[in-house]
């Protein structure tokens, strides 16, 4: 298979590893007027892992949205601040504040909510 190159897409999902990086990316999105979609997950949670690929696809589709990924075990302070109690949880934010929370692995509902959030 010489001559064939595998195309690797660069992820648009930003992995948040600390409360400081969370504050930075949320503030930056707010200043630039971008809404934020956040995937709160855990490495041990099968539905969270299953939704990661779909969340990546959404990030490629919706260029005007900042997509963040937060592992609740690695960044407990952020999960606690947003009262995340189950995984996966998706939070949509505008103007630096949470506007909508979806608990569970529901790709159809997540896409619908992001569409409504952006175009509604």
N, C-alpha and C positions, 0 to 999 in steps of 0.2 A: 504494500500500500504506500509505496514511495510517492511523494508529491502531494499526498493528501494531508492537510493540516486540520487538526481539530480546533474549531473556533471556540474560544473560551470567553463567555460574556462576563464583563466586570459587574460585580454586584452593586446595586444602588442602595442596598440595605446597609445602614451603618450600625455596627455592633457597639452598644453602649456598655462600657466596663466599669464605670464609676459614677458617683453622684455628680462629680465635677464635669465629666464629659456629657452627662445628661443635661445639666444646666446650660452648658455651652451650646449644644446642638438645638435645644428648645429655644434658647434666646436668639440664636442665629436665624432660625426659621421664622421666629416672630418678627425680627427686624427686617427680614426680606419679604415678609408677607406670605410665607408659605404655610399651608396646613401641614400637620404632622400625623402620620399613622404609626402606631407603636404595636409591636408584637411582643407581649410578655410570655416567656416560655421557660421551660426547664429541660435540661438534657435527658432526664429520666422519663419525661412525659411523651409517650408515643403520639398522641394527637398534636402536640406542639411540634414535634419533628416532622410530622406529616404536613402540617400547614406551612412550614418554612419555605418549601419550594413554591407553593402558591403565592406566598407573600413576596417572594423574589419576582415572580411573574408580574404581580401587581405593581411593584416598584418600577419595572421596565415599562409598563403601560402608562402609568400616571407620572409624567415627568415633573409636574408642578407641585408634587407632594414630597415631603421629606419622610423617608421610611427608616424607622429605628427598630432595633431588636434588643430586648433586654432579657438576660437570663436571670430569673428571680433569685437563684441561689448565689450567683456571683455579685448581684447588685441589689441586695436586700433592702437598702435604704430607699431606693427609688420605688421598688414594688410596694413597700410599706406606705410611702408618702401618697401613692395613688390608690391605696387600699385594694391591691390585687390579691385575691383569695383563691383563685383557681386558674389552671393553665389548660389550654392557651386562653389568654385574654387579649383583646385588641382594643386599643384606645385611640380615638380620633381627637386631635387637638387643633384649636384655632386660637390665634392671638395669645399663645403661650399657656392656654388653659384647656383641660379636658372638656370635651363636648358630648362624647358618646363612648359607651363601653359595651363591647360584645364579648360574652363569655362562651367559650366552646369552639370547636372546629367546624365551622359552617362557611365554606368558601362562597356559596351563592349569596348568603346574607352579607358577608363581608364586602364582596364586590358591590352589591346593591347599596350598602351604607356609604361606601367610599364615593360612589357615583353621586348619591344624594348629597353628601357632605360637600363635594366639590362643585357640582352643577346645580344643586338645589337652592 
